[in-house]
Amino acid sequence: MNLLMIIFGLIAILAVVGTVQAFKERNALSVVFNLGAAVVFGGFTIATIVFQGFPPTLH
């Protein structure tokens, strides 16, 4: 779960970067999908850290 959490965290960070670029290009559909991806993957990452800790416990 630890590696998956890191990968999802990186995806959330890249989605935020994509959102900023989409705002610069004034691309509304890209903004919507990037914000959605950032919320979903970022929320999963934060929830995993809160409920399992970092580093995650085994039991």
mmCIF file of the N, C-alpha and C atoms, coordinates in Angstrom:
data_MODEL
# 
_entry.id   MODEL 
# 
loop_
_atom_site.group_PDB 
_atom_site.id 
_atom_site.type_symbol 
_atom_site.label_atom_id 
_atom_site.label_alt_id 
_atom_site.label_comp_id 
_atom_site.label_asym_id 
_atom_site.label_entity_id 
_atom_site.label_seq_id 
_atom_site.pdbx_PDB_ins_code 
_atom_site.Cartn_x 
_atom_site.Cartn_y 
_atom_site.Cartn_z 
_atom_site.occupancy 
_atom_site.B_iso_or_equiv 
_atom_site.pdbx_formal_charge 
_atom_site.auth_seq_id 
_atom_site.auth_comp_id 
_atom_site.auth_asym_id 
_atom_site.auth_atom_id 
_atom_site.pdbx_PDB_model_num 
ATOM 1   N N  . MET A 1 1  ? 0.832   -1.192 0.000   1.00 0.00 ? 1  MET A N  1 
ATOM 2   C CA . MET A 1 1  ? 0.000   0.000  0.000   1.00 0.00 ? 1  MET A CA 1 
ATOM 3   C C  . MET A 1 1  ? 0.872   1.250  0.000   1.00 0.00 ? 1  MET A C  1 
ATOM 4   N N  . ASN A 1 2  ? 2.083   1.145  0.526   1.00 0.00 ? 2  ASN A N  1 
ATOM 5   C CA . ASN A 1 2  ? 2.954   2.305  0.627   1.00 0.00 ? 2  ASN A CA 1 
ATOM 6   C C  . ASN A 1 2  ? 3.339   2.833  -0.757  1.00 0.00 ? 2  ASN A C  1 
ATOM 7   N N  . LEU A 1 3  ? 3.724   1.951  -1.659  1.00 0.00 ? 3  LEU A N  1 
ATOM 8   C CA . LEU A 1 3  ? 4.115   2.377  -3.004  1.00 0.00 ? 3  LEU A CA 1 
ATOM 9   C C  . LEU A 1 3  ? 2.916   2.916  -3.780  1.00 0.00 ? 3  LEU A C  1 
ATOM 10  N N  . LEU A 1 4  ? 1.761   2.294  -3.613  1.00 0.00 ? 4  LEU A N  1 
ATOM 11  C CA . LEU A 1 4  ? 0.554   2.762  -4.284  1.00 0.00 ? 4  LEU A CA 1 
ATOM 12  C C  . LEU A 1 4  ? 0.180   4.163  -3.810  1.00 0.00 ? 4  LEU A C  1 
ATOM 13  N N  . MET A 1 5  ? 0.354   4.423  -2.524  1.00 0.00 ? 5  MET A N  1 
ATOM 14  C CA . MET A 1 5  ? 0.057   5.750  -1.980  1.00 0.00 ? 5  MET A CA 1 
ATOM 15  C C  . MET A 1 5  ? 1.000   6.799  -2.577  1.00 0.00 ? 5  MET A C  1 
ATOM 16  N N  . ILE A 1 6  ? 2.250   6.462  -2.754  1.00 0.00 ? 6  ILE A N  1 
ATOM 17  C CA . ILE A 1 6  ? 3.211   7.394  -3.343  1.00 0.00 ? 6  ILE A CA 1 
ATOM 18  C C  . ILE A 1 6  ? 2.866   7.672  -4.806  1.00 0.00 ? 6  ILE A C  1 
ATOM 19  N N  . ILE A 1 7  ? 2.498   6.634  -5.536  1.00 0.00 ? 7  ILE A N  1 
ATOM 20  C CA . ILE A 1 7  ? 2.133   6.813  -6.949  1.00 0.00 ? 7  ILE A CA 1 
ATOM 21  C C  . ILE A 1 7  ? 0.889   7.682  -7.066  1.00 0.00 ? 7  ILE A C  1 
ATOM 22  N N  . PHE A 1 8  ? -0.133  7.421  -6.246  1.00 0.00 ? 8  PHE A N  1 
ATOM 23  C CA . PHE A 1 8  ? -1.352  8.237  -6.302  1.00 0.00 ? 8  PHE A CA 1 
ATOM 24  C C  . PHE A 1 8  ? -1.075  9.666  -5.878  1.00 0.00 ? 8  PHE A C  1 
ATOM 25  N N  . GLY A 1 9  ? -0.163  9.874  -4.950  1.00 0.00 ? 9  GLY A N  1 
ATOM 26  C CA . GLY A 1 9  ? 0.216   11.231 -4.563  1.00 0.00 ? 9  GLY A CA 1 
ATOM 27  C C  . GLY A 1 9  ? 0.873   11.975 -5.708  1.00 0.00 ? 9  GLY A C  1 
ATOM 28  N N  . LEU A 1 10 ? 1.728   11.295 -6.445  1.00 0.00 ? 10 LEU A N  1 
ATOM 29  C CA . LEU A 1 10 ? 2.367   11.913 -7.608  1.00 0.00 ? 10 LEU A CA 1 
ATOM 30  C C  . LEU A 1 10 ? 1.353   12.234 -8.697  1.00 0.00 ? 10 LEU A C  1 
ATOM 31  N N  . ILE A 1 11 ? 0.381   11.356 -8.885  1.00 0.00 ? 11 ILE A N  1 
ATOM 32  C CA . ILE A 1 11 ? -0.674  11.631 -9.869  1.00 0.00 ? 11 ILE A CA 1 
ATOM 33  C C  . ILE A 1 11 ? -1.459  12.866 -9.465  1.00 0.00 ? 11 ILE A C  1 
ATOM 34  N N  . ALA A 1 12 ? -1.753  13.004 -8.173  1.00 0.00 ? 12 ALA A N  1 
ATOM 35  C CA . ALA A 1 12 ? -2.495  14.179 -7.700  1.00 0.00 ? 12 ALA A CA 1 
ATOM 36  C C  . ALA A 1 12 ? -1.691  15.459 -7.917  1.00 0.00 ? 12 ALA A C  1 
ATOM 37  N N  . ILE A 1 13 ? -0.401  15.414 -7.674  1.00 0.00 ? 13 ILE A N  1 
ATOM 38  C CA . ILE A 1 13 ? 0.448   16.584 -7.890  1.00 0.00 ? 13 ILE A CA 1 
ATOM 39  C C  . ILE A 1 13 ? 0.484   16.953 -9.369  1.00 0.00 ? 13 ILE A C  1 
ATOM 40  N N  . LEU A 1 14 ? 0.623   15.958 -10.236 1.00 0.00 ? 14 LEU A N  1 
ATOM 41  C CA . LEU A 1 14 ? 0.639   16.229 -11.670 1.00 0.00 ? 14 LEU A CA 1 
ATOM 42  C C  . LEU A 1 14 ? -0.719  16.739 -12.158 1.00 0.00 ? 14 LEU A C  1 
ATOM 43  N N  . ALA A 1 15 ? -1.802  16.302 -11.540 1.00 0.00 ? 15 ALA A N  1 
ATOM 44  C CA . ALA A 1 15 ? -3.128  16.814 -11.914 1.00 0.00 ? 15 ALA A CA 1 
ATOM 45  C C  . ALA A 1 15 ? -3.258  18.283 -11.545 1.00 0.00 ? 15 ALA A C  1 
ATOM 46  N N  . VAL A 1 16 ? -2.668  18.681 -10.426 1.00 0.00 ? 16 VAL A N  1 
ATOM 47  C CA . VAL A 1 16 ? -2.696  20.099 -10.044 1.00 0.00 ? 16 VAL A CA 1 
ATOM 48  C C  . VAL A 1 16 ? -1.873  20.921 -11.039 1.00 0.00 ? 16 VAL A C  1 
ATOM 49  N N  . VAL A 1 17 ? -0.727  20.409 -11.441 1.00 0.00 ? 17 VAL A N  1 
ATOM 50  C CA . VAL A 1 17 ? 0.095   21.099 -12.443 1.00 0.00 ? 17 VAL A CA 1 
ATOM 51  C C  . VAL A 1 17 ? -0.669  21.215 -13.760 1.00 0.00 ? 17 VAL A C  1 
ATOM 52  N N  . GLY A 1 18 ? -1.360  20.153 -14.150 1.00 0.00 ? 18 GLY A N  1 
ATOM 53  C CA . GLY A 1 18 ? -2.156  20.187 -15.365 1.00 0.00 ? 18 GLY A CA 1 
ATOM 54  C C  . GLY A 1 18 ? -3.301  21.180 -15.269 1.00 0.00 ? 18 GLY A C  1 
ATOM 55  N N  . THR A 1 19 ? -3.872  21.330 -14.083 1.00 0.00 ? 19 THR A N  1 
ATOM 56  C CA . THR A 1 19 ? -4.945  22.300 -13.896 1.00 0.00 ? 19 THR A CA 1 
ATOM 57  C C  . THR A 1 19 ? -4.433  23.719 -14.104 1.00 0.00 ? 19 THR A C  1 
ATOM 58  N N  . VAL A 1 20 ? -3.258  24.011 -13.591 1.00 0.00 ? 20 VAL A N  1 
ATOM 59  C CA . VAL A 1 20 ? -2.674  25.345 -13.770 1.00 0.00 ? 20 VAL A CA 1 
ATOM 60  C C  . VAL A 1 20 ? -2.414  25.611 -15.250 1.00 0.00 ? 20 VAL A C  1 
ATOM 61  N N  . GLN A 1 21 ? -1.874  24.629 -15.945 1.00 0.00 ? 21 GLN A N  1 
ATOM 62  C CA . GLN A 1 21 ? -1.625  24.801 -17.374 1.00 0.00 ? 21 GLN A CA 1 
ATOM 63  C C  . GLN A 1 21 ? -2.927  24.958 -18.154 1.00 0.00 ? 21 GLN A C  1 
ATOM 64  N N  . ALA A 1 22 ? -3.966  24.242 -17.745 1.00 0.00 ? 22 ALA A N  1 
ATOM 65  C CA . ALA A 1 22 ? -5.251  24.351 -18.428 1.00 0.00 ? 22 ALA A CA 1 
ATOM 66  C C  . ALA A 1 22 ? -5.874  25.726 -18.213 1.00 0.00 ? 22 ALA A C  1 
ATOM 67  N N  . PHE A 1 23 ? -5.688  26.298 -17.024 1.00 0.00 ? 23 PHE A N  1 
ATOM 68  C CA . PHE A 1 23 ? -6.169  27.660 -16.798 1.00 0.00 ? 23 PHE A CA 1 
ATOM 69  C C  . PHE A 1 23 ? -5.442  28.648 -17.703 1.00 0.00 ? 23 PHE A C  1 
ATOM 70  N N  . LYS A 1 24 ? -4.148  28.455 -17.894 1.00 0.00 ? 24 LYS A N  1 
ATOM 71  C CA . LYS A 1 24 ? -3.383  29.346 -18.760 1.00 0.00 ? 24 LYS A CA 1 
ATOM 72  C C  . LYS A 1 24 ? -3.849  29.251 -20.209 1.00 0.00 ? 24 LYS A C  1 
ATOM 73  N N  . GLU A 1 25 ? -4.220  28.041 -20.630 1.00 0.00 ? 25 GLU A N  1 
ATOM 74  C CA . GLU A 1 25 ? -4.667  27.828 -22.005 1.00 0.00 ? 25 GLU A CA 1 
ATOM 75  C C  . GLU A 1 25 ? -6.170  28.062 -22.171 1.00 0.00 ? 25 GLU A C  1 
ATOM 76  N N  . ARG A 1 26 ? -6.876  28.318 -21.082 1.00 0.00 ? 26 ARG A N  1 
ATOM 77  C CA . ARG A 1 26 ? -8.335  28.538 -21.084 1.00 0.00 ? 26 ARG A CA 1 
ATOM 78  C C  . ARG A 1 26 ? -9.087  27.344 -21.665 1.00 0.00 ? 26 ARG A C  1 
ATOM 79  N N  . ASN A 1 27 ? -8.725  26.162 -21.207 1.00 0.00 ? 27 ASN A N  1 
ATOM 80  C CA . ASN A 1 27 ? -9.354  24.923 -21.652 1.00 0.00 ? 27 ASN A CA 1 
ATOM 81  C C  . ASN A 1 27 ? -10.242 24.401 -20.522 1.00 0.00 ? 27 ASN A C  1 
ATOM 82  N N  . ALA A 1 28 ? -11.552 24.625 -20.639 1.00 0.00 ? 28 ALA A N  1 
ATOM 83  C CA . ALA A 1 28 ? -12.486 24.330 -19.551 1.00 0.00 ? 28 ALA A CA 1 
ATOM 84  C C  . ALA A 1 28 ? -12.610 22.832 -19.284 1.00 0.00 ? 28 ALA A C  1 
ATOM 85  N N  . LEU A 1 29 ? -12.679 22.012 -20.319 1.00 0.00 ? 29 LEU A N  1 
ATOM 86  C CA . LEU A 1 29 ? -12.831 20.578 -20.118 1.00 0.00 ? 29 LEU A CA 1 
ATOM 87  C C  . LEU A 1 29 ? -11.614 19.984 -19.419 1.00 0.00 ? 29 LEU A C  1 
ATOM 88  N N  . SER A 1 30 ? -10.445 20.442 -19.773 1.00 0.00 ? 30 SER A N  1 
ATOM 89  C CA . SER A 1 30 ? -9.226  19.986 -19.134 1.00 0.00 ? 30 SER A CA 1 
ATOM 90  C C  . SER A 1 30 ? -9.172  20.400 -17.668 1.00 0.00 ? 30 SER A C  1 
ATOM 91  N N  . VAL A 1 31 ? -9.660  21.588 -17.358 1.00 0.00 ? 31 VAL A N  1 
ATOM 92  C CA . VAL A 1 31 ? -9.708  22.041 -15.970 1.00 0.00 ? 31 VAL A CA 1 
ATOM 93  C C  . VAL A 1 31 ? -10.608 21.126 -15.152 1.00 0.00 ? 31 VAL A C  1 
ATOM 94  N N  . VAL A 1 32 ? -11.763 20.776 -15.697 1.00 0.00 ? 32 VAL A N  1 
ATOM 95  C CA . VAL A 1 32 ? -12.713 19.923 -14.976 1.00 0.00 ? 32 VAL A CA 1 
ATOM 96  C C  . VAL A 1 32 ? -12.108 18.547 -14.688 1.00 0.00 ? 32 VAL A C  1 
ATOM 97  N N  . PHE A 1 33 ? -11.531 17.920 -15.700 1.00 0.00 ? 33 PHE A N  1 
ATOM 98  C CA . PHE A 1 33 ? -10.977 16.584 -15.510 1.00 0.00 ? 33 PHE A CA 1 
ATOM 99  C C  . PHE A 1 33 ? -9.739  16.601 -14.611 1.00 0.00 ? 33 PHE A C  1 
ATOM 100 N N  . ASN A 1 34 ? -8.904  17.616 -14.736 1.00 0.00 ? 34 ASN A N  1 
ATOM 101 C CA . ASN A 1 34 ? -7.728  17.701 -13.874 1.00 0.00 ? 34 ASN A CA 1 
ATOM 102 C C  . ASN A 1 34 ? -8.117  17.932 -12.421 1.00 0.00 ? 34 ASN A C  1 
ATOM 103 N N  . LEU A 1 35 ? -9.088  18.800 -12.187 1.00 0.00 ? 35 LEU A N  1 
ATOM 104 C CA . LEU A 1 35 ? -9.542  19.016 -10.811 1.00 0.00 ? 35 LEU A CA 1 
ATOM 105 C C  . LEU A 1 35 ? -10.170 17.750 -10.236 1.00 0.00 ? 35 LEU A C  1 
ATOM 106 N N  . GLY A 1 36 ? -10.937 17.046 -11.055 1.00 0.00 ? 36 GLY A N  1 
ATOM 107 C CA . GLY A 1 36 ? -11.524 15.783 -10.601 1.00 0.00 ? 36 GLY A CA 1 
ATOM 108 C C  . GLY A 1 36 ? -10.472 14.756 -10.226 1.00 0.00 ? 36 GLY A C  1 
ATOM 109 N N  . ALA A 1 37 ? -9.453  14.632 -11.058 1.00 0.00 ? 37 ALA A N  1 
ATOM 110 C CA . ALA A 1 37 ? -8.382  13.683 -10.766 1.00 0.00 ? 37 ALA A CA 1 
ATOM 111 C C  . ALA A 1 37 ? -7.610  14.090 -9.512  1.00 0.00 ? 37 ALA A C  1 
ATOM 112 N N  . ALA A 1 38 ? -7.360  15.392 -9.352  1.00 0.00 ? 38 ALA A N  1 
ATOM 113 C CA . ALA A 1 38 ? -6.632  15.863 -8.176  1.00 0.00 ? 38 ALA A CA 1 
ATOM 114 C C  . ALA A 1 38 ? -7.426  15.595 -6.904  1.00 0.00 ? 38 ALA A C  1 
ATOM 115 N N  . VAL A 1 39 ? -8.733  15.814 -6.949  1.00 0.00 ? 39 VAL A N  1 
ATOM 116 C CA . VAL A 1 39 ? -9.565  15.585 -5.756  1.00 0.00 ? 39 VAL A CA 1 
ATOM 117 C C  . VAL A 1 39 ? -9.635  14.097 -5.409  1.00 0.00 ? 39 VAL A C  1 
ATOM 118 N N  . VAL A 1 40 ? -9.848  13.253 -6.407  1.00 0.00 ? 40 VAL A N  1 
ATOM 119 C CA . VAL A 1 40 ? -9.989  11.819 -6.148  1.00 0.00 ? 40 VAL A CA 1 
ATOM 120 C C  . VAL A 1 40 ? -8.675  11.212 -5.660  1.00 0.00 ? 40 VAL A C  1 
ATOM 121 N N  . PHE A 1 41 ? -7.598  11.435 -6.395  1.00 0.00 ? 41 PHE A N  1 
ATOM 122 C CA . PHE A 1 41 ? -6.334  10.819 -6.020  1.00 0.00 ? 41 PHE A CA 1 
ATOM 123 C C  . PHE A 1 41 ? -5.728  11.463 -4.773  1.00 0.00 ? 41 PHE A C  1 
ATOM 124 N N  . GLY A 1 42 ? -5.867  12.782 -4.662  1.00 0.00 ? 42 GLY A N  1 
ATOM 125 C CA . GLY A 1 42 ? -5.373  13.460 -3.461  1.00 0.00 ? 42 GLY A CA 1 
ATOM 126 C C  . GLY A 1 42 ? -6.149  13.059 -2.222  1.00 0.00 ? 42 GLY A C  1 
ATOM 127 N N  . GLY A 1 43 ? -7.457  12.929 -2.357  1.00 0.00 ? 43 GLY A N  1 
ATOM 128 C CA . GLY A 1 43 ? -8.273  12.492 -1.218  1.00 0.00 ? 43 GLY A CA 1 
ATOM 129 C C  . GLY A 1 43 ? -7.933  11.087 -0.779  1.00 0.00 ? 43 GLY A C  1 
ATOM 130 N N  . PHE A 1 44 ? -7.712  10.202 -1.740  1.00 0.00 ? 44 PHE A N  1 
ATOM 131 C CA . PHE A 1 44 ? -7.323  8.832  -1.395  1.00 0.00 ? 44 PHE A CA 1 
ATOM 132 C C  . PHE A 1 44 ? -5.973  8.814  -0.683  1.00 0.00 ? 44 PHE A C  1 
ATOM 133 N N  . THR A 1 45 ? -5.036  9.611  -1.155  1.00 0.00 ? 45 THR A N  1 
ATOM 134 C CA . THR A 1 45 ? -3.714  9.659  -0.537  1.00 0.00 ? 45 THR A CA 1 
ATOM 135 C C  . THR A 1 45 ? -3.788  10.193 0.892   1.00 0.00 ? 45 THR A C  1 
ATOM 136 N N  . ILE A 1 46 ? -4.518  11.272 1.091   1.00 0.00 ? 46 ILE A N  1 
ATOM 137 C CA . ILE A 1 46 ? -4.639  11.858 2.431   1.00 0.00 ? 46 ILE A CA 1 
ATOM 138 C C  . ILE A 1 46 ? -5.371  10.913 3.368   1.00 0.00 ? 46 ILE A C  1 
ATOM 139 N N  . ALA A 1 47 ? -6.450  10.266 2.883   1.00 0.00 ? 47 ALA A N  1 
ATOM 140 C CA . ALA A 1 47 ? -7.186  9.327  3.724   1.00 0.00 ? 47 ALA A CA 1 
ATOM 141 C C  . ALA A 1 47 ? -6.316  8.133  4.119   1.00 0.00 ? 47 ALA A C  1 
ATOM 142 N N  . THR A 1 48 ? -5.488  7.657  3.211   1.00 0.00 ? 48 THR A N  1 
ATOM 143 C CA . THR A 1 48 ? -4.604  6.542  3.523   1.00 0.00 ? 48 THR A CA 1 
ATOM 144 C C  . THR A 1 48 ? -3.582  6.943  4.575   1.00 0.00 ? 48 THR A C  1 
ATOM 145 N N  . ILE A 1 49 ? -3.023  8.136  4.472   1.00 0.00 ? 49 ILE A N  1 
ATOM 146 C CA . ILE A 1 49 ? -2.053  8.598  5.468   1.00 0.00 ? 49 ILE A CA 1 
ATOM 147 C C  . ILE A 1 49 ? -2.721  8.766  6.824   1.00 0.00 ? 49 ILE A C  1 
ATOM 148 N N  . VAL A 1 50 ? -3.935  9.312  6.854   1.00 0.00 ? 50 VAL A N  1 
ATOM 149 C CA . VAL A 1 50 ? -4.622  9.555  8.121   1.00 0.00 ? 50 VAL A CA 1 
ATOM 150 C C  . VAL A 1 50 ? -4.999  8.251  8.799   1.00 0.00 ? 50 VAL A C  1 
ATOM 151 N N  . PHE A 1 51 ? -5.566  7.304  8.065   1.00 0.00 ? 51 PHE A N  1 
ATOM 152 C CA . PHE A 1 51 ? -6.099  6.099  8.681   1.00 0.00 ? 51 PHE A CA 1 
ATOM 153 C C  . PHE A 1 51 ? -5.073  4.987  8.854   1.00 0.00 ? 51 PHE A C  1 
ATOM 154 N N  . GLN A 1 52 ? -4.024  4.938  8.048   1.00 0.00 ? 52 GLN A N  1 
ATOM 155 C CA . GLN A 1 52 ? -3.025  3.886  8.185   1.00 0.00 ? 52 GLN A CA 1 
ATOM 156 C C  . GLN A 1 52 ? -1.680  4.408  8.656   1.00 0.00 ? 52 GLN A C  1 
ATOM 157 N N  . GLY A 1 53 ? -1.493  5.691  8.628   1.00 0.00 ? 53 GLY A N  1 
ATOM 158 C CA . GLY A 1 53 ? -0.227  6.257  9.071   1.00 0.00 ? 53 GLY A CA 1 
ATOM 159 C C  . GLY A 1 53 ? 0.833   6.188  8.005   1.00 0.00 ? 53 GLY A C  1 
ATOM 160 N N  . PHE A 1 54 ? 1.906   6.914  8.254   1.00 0.00 ? 54 PHE A N  1 
ATOM 161 C CA . PHE A 1 54 ? 3.040   6.849  7.332   1.00 0.00 ? 54 PHE A CA 1 
ATOM 162 C C  . PHE A 1 54 ? 4.306   6.659  8.137   1.00 0.00 ? 54 PHE A C  1 
ATOM 163 N N  . PRO A 1 55 ? 5.031   5.631  8.021   1.00 0.00 ? 55 PRO A N  1 
ATOM 164 C CA . PRO A 1 55 ? 4.790   4.471  7.155   1.00 0.00 ? 55 PRO A CA 1 
ATOM 165 C C  . PRO A 1 55 ? 3.604   3.646  7.665   1.00 0.00 ? 55 PRO A C  1 
ATOM 166 N N  . PRO A 1 56 ? 2.905   2.931  6.768   1.00 0.00 ? 56 PRO A N  1 
ATOM 167 C CA . PRO A 1 56 ? 1.720   2.214  7.180   1.00 0.00 ? 56 PRO A CA 1 
ATOM 168 C C  . PRO A 1 56 ? 2.028   1.074  8.140   1.00 0.00 ? 56 PRO A C  1 
ATOM 169 N N  . THR A 1 57 ? 1.129   0.868  9.072   1.00 0.00 ? 57 THR A N  1 
ATOM 170 C CA . THR A 1 57 ? 1.290   -0.251 10.012  1.00 0.00 ? 57 THR A CA 1 
ATOM 171 C C  . THR A 1 57 ? 0.829   -1.538 9.349   1.00 0.00 ? 57 THR A C  1 
ATOM 172 N N  . LEU A 1 58 ? 1.373   -2.636 9.777   1.00 0.00 ? 58 LEU A N  1 
ATOM 173 C CA . LEU A 1 58 ? 1.051   -3.924 9.162   1.00 0.00 ? 58 LEU A CA 1 
ATOM 174 C C  . LEU A 1 58 ? -0.175  -4.555 9.762   1.00 0.00 ? 58 LEU A C  1 
ATOM 175 N N  . HIS A 1 59 ? -0.548  -4.186 10.988  1.00 0.00 ? 59 HIS A N  1 
ATOM 176 C CA . HIS A 1 59 ? -1.719  -4.820 11.630  1.00 0.00 ? 59 HIS A CA 1 
ATOM 177 C C  . HIS A 1 59 ? -2.710  -3.787 12.040  1.00 0.00 ? 59 HIS A C  1 
# 
